Every structure is written in C-alpha cells, then in structure tokens.
Amino acid sequence: MKLKNFKFINVFFCCFLLLISMFSFGQSKKSDEIILTDDGVILNLKGTFKINWDKSDPDVPCSAIEYGEMLFYPDNKDIMNGKAIVLKPRDFDYHNWDESRNAEKEFSDMEKAKVEILKKTFLEEFEKMKKIQKGELQSPVRVKIKKVTPYTECDFTTAYARLIEIKKIDGTKSKITKLKVKKKLDDSDDFDEPHLDEVDDLKKYEISSKDGYANIREKPTTDSKIVLKLNNEAVIKYITKYGDWYYVYFADYPSDTEKEWKVKEYRGFIHKSQLKKYVD
C-alpha cells in the first residue's frame, strides 16, 4: 500500500508541475506581445502580412508600381478584435490634418518606404513581384508596432499602426498570387484586398467605477504614471490586454467653443474592474 501511495503521489505531483508550466508558458506568451518602454507601448506580434500591387493602371507611369496598403492580420484574434491592421512605415496623424502638407509628396514618400521594406524583408519575392503585372504577396511575419490607432471614417473603423520592424518567420514560405487585370472601363476597386470595415468592429468599454472615475495609466500597475483621468460613462476603444489590465485608446475631441480644433489621442492601461461593455 505504501509503494502504491508513493507512486500515486509522484504521478499527481508530476501532473501538477506540468499544468503549472503550461499555465506559465501561456501567460508569458501573452505578456511577450506587449513591450513596455519609456517611449510608450510596443506590440510584438506574429501574424500574416499582405500587400497588393498593380502595374496595369494607365494613369501610373510605366516605371512605377502602385501598391495597396500593407495589411497585418495578428494570429492573436484578441488584438483589435481580429481587425486587419494597416501598417504605416512613417508617422501619421489622421485626426489632425495639416492643410499645408504636400499630399502628393507624402504619397510618393510612402510608396518609396513600402518598396524599401519589401526589398529588405522579401528580397526574393520582390524580384518575382516585378515580373507580375498585378498580384498579392502573403507571408507569415513578426512585427513590432506602436501608435495603434482605431480611426473611424464615416460609418466604419480602420486600425492603423506605425511599423517599427518586420521580419519573416524562419521556416515559413511566402505566397505570391497573380490577380486578374481589370478592363479600363471597370469602375470597381483598384485592388482585390478585403474591405477593412467588413471585419468585426472594435470592442468598446465604458468607464464604470465606484469612485466615479478611472485613470488611464502608462503601465499596467496601480502606481504607474497617470496618462488621463476619465469620468464614468466615458467610452474607450479596446486594443488588447495585459493580464487584468486592458490596453485602450481614447480620442478627446474638442468642443465647438475651442479656438483650435485639435483631437488629442491617449493610449494606456485601465484595470478591467473599472470597465463595463459599452452598448450602442
């Protein structure tokens, strides 16, 4: 009996250690997706990268290629509620448009930045892409992004982010697909990429605290620097989570009485106990 009991205790202890290690691995895997820096939060994510290109447009010079948006689909569907994230190789501000900016030059600079990313990250694929008139590149990647911005345009929301780093995942293969070249009189979209508003919308939460307010903090701790104080009923947009803390986005729109019309953006952490789901 003693020997049997000893074996049973050993098996039970081993199973217990296995469960603990699996739980710890799962927790560390999630926490690895968020890098806390003094310059803000960086998301370190695995997922799928997609980009379209088109050389068939008669309005584009024959030496130029028109690229679609650089889209990133995170493997973790909790990020942005599964929406595709539009990667921007340069800084951006869609809320506060500067009328003095040269839009044509900015577009040209953005296209050049995309080409440099493709050359550096997908050199072999890039050479094949140049021989195809219209197509799509798809590849498993790991990206580092910051300044995640849920941006509402008319009646749908797009998620943008500033791309810091992109790397192909070792041991994986990219896929290049030729797309049908549409006739000149075809008025449909230039690219066959998915409409970003067709994916599920973002999660929204409402501040609901017994204190009547909650603080957005720089890091997921109660003693971290306060980024913004929000009263109950204020609505924030969910990006992802870090344990019991939610990483959120809030856009503060100016009132009609303010002289300067400028939207202020805030990102940070709120404990989930101070939130409730927002219902439109």
Phi and psi in degrees as a GROMACS rama.xvg file:
@    title "Ramachandran Plot"
@    xaxis  label "Phi"
@    yaxis  label "Psi"
@TYPE xy
-64.5412  -40.7003  LYS-2
-64.8152  -42.3926  LEU-3
-62.9495  -42.76  LYS-4
-63.0673  -39.1669  ASN-5
-63.749  -43.2161  PHE-6
-64.3531  -41.8683  LYS-7
-62.2158  -42.5303  PHE-8
-64.0555  -39.6913  ILE-9
-62.9799  -45.7702  ASN-10
-63.3002  -43.7219  VAL-11
-62.0747  -42.6241  PHE-12
-64.8941  -40.5714  PHE-13
-64.6191  -42.5049  CYS-14
-63.5309  -38.5633  CYS-15
-63.608  -44.0674  PHE-16
-63.8565  -38.0808  LEU-17
-63.831  -43.429  LEU-18
-63.8917  -41.2729  LEU-19
-62.7318  -43.9442  ILE-20
-66.2377  -38.2736  SER-21
-65.3976  -41.3123  MET-22
-64.504  -43.0577  PHE-23
-64.798  -39.3937  SER-24
-64.0676  -41.025  PHE-25
-63.7086  -40.6463  GLY-26
-65.9445  -44.5031  GLN-27
-67.3215  -34.1374  SER-28
-61.9831  -42.1512  LYS-29
-67.8484  -44.8292  LYS-30
-67.4646  -25.669  SER-31
-66.5687  -18.6241  ASP-32
-76.0083  -17.3323  GLU-33
-117.361  120.466  ILE-34
-107.786  119.269  ILE-35
-91.5998  119.304  LEU-36
-126.157  166.097  THR-37
-70.4509  -14.937  ASP-38
-104.014  20.033  ASP-39
110.761  -179.037  GLY-40
-89.8046  135.057  VAL-41
-115.996  130.339  ILE-42
-94.6367  128.706  LEU-43
-113.029  98.8957  ASN-44
-125.898  146.907  LEU-45
-100.136  146.928  LYS-46
176.437  -157.958  GLY-47
-115.031  131.955  THR-48
-101.554  136.04  PHE-49
-136.023  141.45  LYS-50
-151.73  140.325  ILE-51
-103.874  157.303  ASN-52
-142.714  159.131  TRP-53
-150.456  123.261  ASP-54
-111.725  10.6502  LYS-55
-95.0501  -6.75466  SER-56
-73.0178  119.503  ASP-57
-66.3341  -18.3647  PRO-58
-83.1632  -8.20889  ASP-59
-100.042  130.862  VAL-60
-53.2754  147.442  PRO-61
-61.6131  -21.9091  CYS-62
-87.2797  -4.19361  SER-63
-110.078  154.373  ALA-64
-120.106  133.371  ILE-65
-97.3102  121.303  GLU-66
-102.003  148.069  TYR-67
-83.1629  -169.795  GLY-68
-70.7799  149.426  GLU-69
-84.0029  109.848  MET-70
-102.719  141.343  LEU-71
-128.622  127.049  PHE-72
-111.308  103.92  TYR-73
-63.5843  142.182  PRO-74
-63.8611  -37.3695  ASP-75
-78.772  103.931  ASN-76
-71.735  -5.30314  LYS-77
-74.2481  -25.9033  ASP-78
-66.0796  120.266  ILE-79
54.2444  26.2134  MET-80
58.0337  32.0447  ASN-81
85.1801  3.71715  GLY-82
-72.5944  149.303  LYS-83
-68.9037  140.309  ALA-84
-104.452  127.204  ILE-85
-83.251  116.972  VAL-86
-86.1595  129.265  LEU-87
-112.557  120.992  LYS-88
-74.7989  -10.5474  PRO-89
-126.685  166.493  ARG-90
-65.0385  154.993  ASP-91
-149.334  159.053  PHE-92
-153.322  98.036  ASP-93
-87.1847  -15.2421  TYR-94
-79.8444  -36.8324  HIS-95
-119.82  88.8474  ASN-96
-80.7696  127.69  TRP-97
-88.907  113.141  ASP-98
-62.9193  -21.705  GLU-99
-82.5057  -8.17976  SER-100
-70.4506  144.889  ARG-101
-89.0622  99.4207  ASN-102
-62.559  -39.676  ALA-103
-64.4115  -42.2061  GLU-104
-67.7482  -39.1495  LYS-105
-62.9462  -40.9017  GLU-106
-63.4026  -43.3121  PHE-107
-62.695  -43.1741  SER-108
-65.1077  -36.118  ASP-109
-66.8103  -40.344  MET-110
-64.0019  -41.7162  GLU-111
-62.8354  -39.7177  LYS-112
-64.928  -38.736  ALA-113
-62.1833  -43.3452  LYS-114
-60.9696  -42.4724  VAL-115
-63.7724  -38.2066  GLU-116
-65.6965  -44.2009  ILE-117
-63.4366  -43.4331  LEU-118
-62.5672  -42.6398  LYS-119
-74.3892  -38.5254  LYS-120
-94.8937  -35.1944  THR-121
-128.204  56.0778  PHE-122
-59.0212  -48.637  LEU-123
-63.1949  -44.07  GLU-124
-66.3992  -36.9493  GLU-125
-61.5578  -38.0256  PHE-126
-65.9089  -36.1821  GLU-127
-71.1926  -37.3331  LYS-128
-61.6716  -35.947  MET-129
-64.2398  -20.8047  LYS-130
-92.7396  -3.72197  LYS-131
-110.97  130.773  ILE-132
-66.9626  -44.0569  GLN-133
-146.175  131.092  LYS-134
-168.225  -173.195  GLY-135
-137.704  135.38  GLU-136
-105.513  134.729  LEU-137
-135.357  132.418  GLN-138
-154.733  141.345  SER-139
-70.1051  132.474  PRO-140
-143.165  169.007  VAL-141
-120.454  130.935  ARG-142
-123.418  154.883  VAL-143
-117.833  124.063  LYS-144
-132.988  157.569  ILE-145
-142.688  179.452  LYS-146
51.4497  48.8453  LYS-147
-65.9093  127.55  VAL-148
-131.597  105.528  THR-149
-75.2029  116.316  PRO-150
-120.004  119.104  TYR-151
-89.1918  121.91  THR-152
-118.524  113.805  GLU-153
58.6359  -108.845  CYS-154
-115.737  20.1636  ASP-155
-142.944  163.313  PHE-156
-117.056  132.01  THR-157
-113.074  145.046  THR-158
-106.635  121.547  ALA-159
-110.406  157.355  TYR-160
-156.074  147.506  ALA-161
-82.3878  120.892  ARG-162
-80.5585  125.294  LEU-163
-100.434  -42.906  ILE-164
-153.078  143.098  GLU-165
-139.806  134.016  ILE-166
-138.735  139.531  LYS-167
-67.7466  148.278  LYS-168
-86.1211  126.385  ILE-169
-56.0202  139.114  ASP-170
82.9134  2.66177  GLY-171
-109.2  162.49  THR-172
-119.176  144.098  LYS-173
-84.9459  159.164  SER-174
-125.483  127.346  LYS-175
-112.581  126.852  ILE-176
-119.603  129.248  THR-177
-77.1006  134.817  LYS-178
-108.133  150.74  LEU-179
-68.0035  131.211  LYS-180
-80.8929  121.416  VAL-181
-82.2813  155.589  LYS-182
-68.1589  157.296  LYS-183
-58.4858  -34.8804  LYS-184
-85.9324  0.8911  LEU-185
-74.6071  121.02  ASP-186
-93.2062  7.50197  ASP-187
-73.1008  177.182  SER-188
-58.0376  148.27  ASP-189
-60.5446  -36.817  ASP-190
-120.181  155.204  PHE-191
-93.2237  24.5636  ASP-192
-76.4225  153.651  GLU-193
-66.9485  147.626  PRO-194
-70.4661  127.526  HIS-195
-68.9276  -15.6586  LEU-196
-88.8243  -3.67829  ASP-197
-84.0805  -15.8664  GLU-198
-78.8008  158.688  VAL-199
-51.3697  142.791  ASP-200
-71.3211  171.605  ASP-201
-71.7357  157.509  LEU-202
-78.819  137.179  LYS-203
-121.986  143.719  LYS-204
-128.863  155.209  TYR-205
-114.485  137.033  GLU-206
-64.2962  126.901  ILE-207
-145.633  87.3318  SER-208
-121.157  145.545  SER-209
-65.7449  -19.8048  LYS-210
-84.1652  -8.92267  ASP-211
88.3174  -1.76794  GLY-212
-158.474  168.1  TYR-213
-145.075  154.983  ALA-214
-107.161  132.053  ASN-215
-82.2827  124.886  ILE-216
-111.628  155.935  ARG-217
-65.8705  -36.2586  GLU-218
-133.866  162.464  LYS-219
-79.428  59.1476  PRO-220
-142.373  152.422  THR-221
-70.7874  -18.322  THR-222
-102.489  9.02928  ASP-223
-74.6205  161.108  SER-224
-59.4156  137.668  LYS-225
-82.2416  123.452  ILE-226
-85.8331  -42.165  VAL-227
-160.795  141.699  LEU-228
-100.814  126.998  LYS-229
-121.612  135.129  LEU-230
-79.3055  161.486  ASN-231
-53.299  145.355  ASN-232
83.9269  -7.58123  GLU-233
-66.5486  141.493  ALA-234
-107.761  129.052  VAL-235
-119.903  159.765  ILE-236
-105.395  133.605  LYS-237
-83.9185  133.926  TYR-238
-104.96  -57.1997  ILE-239
-163.281  -170.405  THR-240
-133.852  158.534  LYS-241
-133.677  90.7304  TYR-242
66.0307  -123.25  GLY-243
-91.8505  6.94261  ASP-244
-105.626  138.173  TRP-245
-102.437  131.458  TYR-246
-89.068  119.293  TYR-247
-129.987  169.487  VAL-248
-128.865  137.901  TYR-249
-137.796  129.554  PHE-250
-108.396  122.992  ALA-251
-100.215  106.1  ASP-252
-86.3496  139.283  TYR-253
-72.0531  155.953  PRO-254
-80.6013  166.049  SER-255
-66.3976  -19.297  ASP-256
-84.7168  -14.9415  THR-257
-73.1616  141.34  GLU-258
-67.752  -44.1588  LYS-259
-103.571  122.105  GLU-260
-87.1502  102.537  TRP-261
-143.949  128.649  LYS-262
-86.4669  129.529  VAL-263
-100.893  132.165  LYS-264
-107.039  140.027  GLU-265
-133.265  139.447  TYR-266
-134.515  141.574  ARG-267
174.729  -165.284  GLY-268
-113.092  137.616  PHE-269
-129.702  136.429  ILE-270
-68.3158  138.459  HIS-271
-62.5259  -21.9247  LYS-272
-67.9353  -15.0226  SER-273
-101.274  13.8061  GLN-274
-128.796  154.519  LEU-275
-138.855  154.2  LYS-276
-62.0209  136.418  LYS-277
-88.6932  134.578  TYR-278
-115.1  121.632  VAL-279
